[in-house]
C-alpha cells in the first residue's frame, strides 16, 4: 500500500515540472496523428494510439496517465468528431492511462527480474517487458473486450442480437493486434525511456554547471 501511495505522490509531482507537461503534450499530439491511421472494421477498430499513452504512463506515472487519457479522448473528438460526445468514453480513456501508469512507471522499478542467457551467462533485465505485457493484457481484456463492448452495446453501436458475433470479432481483432503490440512495445518503451533519461540528464547537468 505504501508503494502505491508513493507512486501516486511521485506521479503528482510531475505536474509541477514543465518538461513533463511539454513531453506529455507532445505525445498527446502524436496519438492524434496515429489516430488518423486507425482502421474501422465490423464492431471494432484497429488503433495503435495507445502507444503514446503507454509512453506517458511509463515516464510520468498514473496521475499524468489519467489526465493524458482524458486529453487524448477529448482532443481526439475535437480533431476527428465522429458522432456525439460521450463522457463515458473519456472516463475509459482515463482508466487506460491509469493502467499504463501503474504498470509501467519507471520511477517505481523495485526488484528487477533478470533473464540469464545459458550460453553467454549474460544477464538481461526483462522487468519492463513483463510490465508491458501485463499492462497491455489488462488494457485489452478489461477495456477493449469488457468495458468498451458493453458501452458500445449500451449506446447502440452494437445491437443486442449481434453481441455474440461482435465479441468474437473483437477477440480475434485483439489477438491479432497483440501479435503486433508486444514487439512494438518492446522496442518503443526502452527507446523512449533511454532517450528521455539521456536528454534530461544532460539538461540537468548543463543547468548545474
Buried (B, 14 or more C-beta within 10 A) or exposed (E): EEEEEEBBEBBBBBEEEEBBBEBBBEBBBBBBEBBEEEEEEEBBEBBBBBBBBBBBBBBBBBBBBBBBBBBBBBBBBEEEEEEEEBEEBBBBBBBBBBBBBBBBBBBBEEEEEEEEEEEEEEEEEBBBBEBBBEBBBBBBEBBBBEBBBEBBBEEEEBEEEEBEEBBEBBBEBBEEBEEEBBEBBBEBBBEBBEEBEEEBEEEEEEEEE
